[in-house]
């Protein structure tokens, strides 16, 4: 099947991070819906005449001790088939998982408030902790590694998340490790509504806007925050993308548009080298601006940081996560979906971001054993020195 990608048919969103309580995997994604004018893809079993499959099915039918559900067997087969690609960002999602995934873009869900991703070693690593969430109240931090849910260990990120999500008011016990020390905590699930934007004035007429993630409201809320700071006579600005695991890429592009004259925000490139671009409209703020990133700034936040860096803005902090691949999600007729890596994105100067990240102009390591925010302090120094 040939997939033709057109911007008018898709919504860009992140691939690679995973919100506990909903399905949200980090990176960048193009979602292709059933009302886009294309025919849905029919889910099917293995090809007829596949001798190995027929043999395996025969053995199970004849010899397996317990009763089993044929539908559940096939659901597992679909997942296994796609996992055979060896790509952590491509997956088959059953109807329940896909429904939760789509709901994640609104920023409202029932869970504990952790965004996490699977690393190359198969660890489930926390990327972002929602402010005011049960996880934050319990002391979770980015970089914590989730080990068990209610005493059980899981190797599938979707299954693990399904065990963590649940009705608000119910409890879930999580075991995690930090710097080799294992901790255990019981959390009460809540309905979590993400607020992706926080802002304030700092000393010296410097405005500060923190973007926690990119959800449906981010660009509009960022514009309001920027206008409010300008009304308070802000002369310079710091954008904080630290611990931002990504989100909807179109929201990232709209934020970038506030700082760029007419031109490219990012490129996309497919397996054949074909490229497309996402453009900024003419007009931008006059505020001198610096961007903060760290190792947990991923995907959509890297698109924003990369676009600003290539256009002369200074970046402060640590090298970003390095997630720069794009998936298309194709809805199947039974409500399930296939998420498949089809492209990567590039910065305006066509720098590759995937597995490389955004390297700051000023590298500053955050020291956990001090109360000072060394990265923010450096960003303040840099933005004040801008001419």
N, C-alpha and C positions, 0 to 999 in steps of 0.2 A: 504494500500500500504506500502510495506516495503522499507525503504530508507537505502541503504548501503553507508556509507560515506568512500570515499577513497581520500587521499590527492591529488592524481594525477588528480582527477576529479573536484577539487574545487579551488576557489581563496578565501583566508581568507580576510575578511574586517570587519570594525567596525559596531556595531549596537548601537544605542542610541542617537547620536548627529544628528542634522538636519540642513543641509546647506540651508539658504534662497536663493532661486533662483534655487535650485535643490533639489532633494530628497536624503537625506543622514542621516540615523538614526543610532545613536551611538551603540557601542558594538562590537561583533565580529561575522563575518558571513562567511558561506560557500555558494558560489554561484554555483548552478548546472545548466549548460547550456544545450540547446537542442542538441548540437553537442557532448555531453559527452558519447553518446552511449546508453542513456536511452530514453524511450518514453516520450513525453510531457504529462502532466496531462491535461485531457480535462475538461474545466470549464462546470459546469452543474447547473441546478436550484435545487430546493428542491426535495427531493425524491417523486416519485409518490405515491399517497395515503396519503400524509400528510394532514389530514383533516383541521388542523388549517390554514395552508398556503392556501389551497383551499378556505376556508371560508373568509379569509382576502382578497384574490384576488377577490372573488365574490362581497364582499362589495364595494371594490374600483371600480370595473367595473360598478356596478349598481348605486352607490351613489355619488362618488367623483365629485365635481362641475367642476373642470377644466380638460382640456386635460392633458395627461401625457405620458411620454416615457417609454415603458416597459423595454427597455434596461437599462435606468438609474435606474429604480426601482430595477432591478436585480443586478446592480453594487453595489447599496447601501446595498442590502441583503447580498452579498458576504462579504462586509466590516463588516457589523454587525455580521455576523456569526463568523468570526474570532475574532472580538473584544470581543465576548462573552467568550473567554478564560480568559479574565482578565489579559492578559500579554501585557504590553506596547510595547514589542519588536516584537510581532507577528502581522502580518497584511496582508491584501489583497491589492495589488497594481494594479490599472488599467494600461493599456499599456503606457499611457503618463507618469504616475508617475514612472513606472519601467524603462522606457527609460532614464528619468532624473536621476534616482538613479544610473544606470550603468555608465552614463557619469560623475558622481561625482568623480569616482576613478582617473580620469585624472588630477583633480585639476584645471580645467578650466571651467567656467560657467558664465552665465549672471545673476546678482542678486545684492545684497547689501553687502554681505560678512559677514554674521553672521552664526555661527554654534550654534544650540540650541537643547535642549532636553526637553521632558515633565517630570516634577517631579511627585512625588507621590500624590500631591495635584491637579494635572492637570494644573499646570502653565507651560508656555513655557519659559524656562530659557536659556539665552545666555551662551554658554560655551566658545566660541572662536570668536574673531573678526579678520578678515583677515587684514593684514597690508596694508595700503594704500587704503583700500576699502571705499566706501561711508559711511558705518557704523562707521568705525574708525574715519573718518574725522568729523562725526557728534557727536562723543563723546561716542558712545556705549562702554560698558565695560562688561566683564564676570560677570554674576550674575543678569544682568538686566532682568526684566520680561516683555515679549511682551504681550500687552493687546489687541490692535485692529489694523486692516489693513484697511486703507481708511475709518475709522469710524465704521467698522464692527467687531463684536466679533465672534470668532470661537472656537469650542471645538474639532475639528478634526485637528491634526497636518498637515496632508497631504493637506487638503483644505486650511488651513491658508498659507502654503508654496506656494501653487499654486496661491494664490492671491498676494503674494509678488514677486514671480519671474515674469519676463517679458523681453521684448526686451530692450536692452541697449539704453539709452537715454530717456526712459520713466520714469515717476515719481511715487512714492508710498509714502503714508503718514502712518507713524507708531506711535503708542502710546505705551509707556512703562513706567514701574515704577522702581525706584531705592530707596531703603530704605524708602519706603512708599510715596515717592514724584513722582507724575505722570508727565511725560514729553511727548512732541509731536514734531515730526520732519518729514520733507518731504525730501526724498532721491531720487536722480537720479540713476537709475540702470546703472551698467557698466559691461563690460566683465571683469571678475576677473580671473587672473591666479595666483594660489597660489604658493608661494615660501616657501617650508616647512623648509628650512635650512638657518640659519644665523650663522655666526661665527666671532670670533675676538680673539685677544690676550689681556689678562688682566695682571695686575701687577704681578711680581714675576714669569714670564714664565708660567703662567696658561692659557691654552686654554679654550675657551668657545664656546659651540655649542648649539644653541636653535633649538628645533624641534617643529614647530608649529602644524603639523599634519602628518599623514602617508599616502602619496599618492604614485603614481607609481614611482616617481623619488626619493623618500626620501632616500632609502638605498644607491643608487649610489651617490647622492649629499652629504650624510653624509660621505661616504668614501673619497670623494674629500676634504671635509672640514677637516677631520681628518689628511689626508696626508699633507695638506697645513699647518696646525698648527704644525705638527711634523717637517716639513721642516723649520719652524721658530724657532725651538728648544724649543717647548713647553715641559715642564717636567711633568705637571699635567693637569687635564681636568675637567671641569664642564659641565654636560649635563643638559640643562634646559627643562623640560617637563611641566612646569606650563602652565595652560590654554590649554593644548593639549587634545582635545576631542577624539582623536583616529584616526582611518582610517584603512588602509590595514594592517592586522596583519602579513602577510608574510614579509612586509617591516620592521615591528617592530622586527620580528625574525632575519632578516638579520643584523639589527643594533646591536642587542644583541650579534650576532656572533662575532662582532669586539672585545668583551670584555670577552668572555668565551672560555675556552678550550673545547674540544669535550665533549658533554653532553647535557642534557635536557634544553631547553629554557622554555617550558611550556607543561603541559598535557591538554588533553581534556577528559571529562567524560560524558557519556550519562546517561539516566534515569535508566539503568540497572547496572550502576557501571562499565561499560566497559571503558577502558582508552586507549588513544593513545598519542603519544608524538611528539614534534617538536624539532629537534636536532640541535646543533651548531657543526660546523666543527672545527677541531683542529687549534690552532693558534689565538693569540690575541695581542692587543696593550700592550705595557709596561707602558703606562701612568697611574699614580695614578689618580683615577676617583671618583667623587662624583656626585650624581643625585639630581636635584631639582624637587619637585612635589608640587601641591597644590590641593585644593578641586575640581578644574575643570580639573584635569588630569584624563582621563577616558580611559577605555578599552585597546586599543592597547598600549597606553602609560603606562598603569598599567602592561601589560605583560612584557614590557621592564624593568620597575622599579622593579617588583617582581622578575624577573630573576636575575637582578644584585644584589638585596638585598640578595637573598638566596645564592648568590655566594660571599658574603663578602663585597660588595660595600656599602658605606654609603649613606643613603637617608636623605635629608634635606628639611624642609618645613612643609606642612600641610598634613593630611591624605587625600588620593586621593578619587575620586568620588565613586568607588565601582561598576563598571559595568563589570561583568565577565560571561555573558551568550553568547552563540553562536547560530546563526540562520542559517538555510539552506534556500536558495531562489530557488524555483522550478518554472521554466518558464512554462507558460501555452500556449496552441496552438494559442490563439488569441493575444499574446504579453503581456498579463497581467502576474502576478506572485504571488505566495504565499510565504511569509517570515514567518518561523516558528522556534521557539526556540526549539532546540534539544539537546544542550549540554552546559556545563559550562567549563571554563578553570581554571586550577590550576597552582600555581607557581611550580618551580622545587622541592621544599620541600612539594608539594601537599597541600599548604595552599589555602583555598577558598578565592577568591577575591570579588565575587559578594556580594553586600550589605555590605561588610566589608572594602574594599579598602586596600591600602598599607600604613602602619603606618611608618612614618619617624623615623630614629634613633635619629634625632635631630629635635624636633618640634619647629617651629618658625612661629609665626603669622605675616602676612604682615600688617603693619599699613598704612592705606590709608591717614592719616593726616600728614604724613611726606614725604619728598622728598627722603629719604634714602630707599634703597632696603635691608631691614633687612635679608631677606632669602638668597639673593646672598652674602651679607657680611658674614653670618654664613658659607655658603658653601665654600667661600674663606678661611676662618679660618680653617675649617675642612680639606680641601684638602691640605693645606700647612702643617698641622700637621701629615699627613699620613706618615708612615715609609716604 
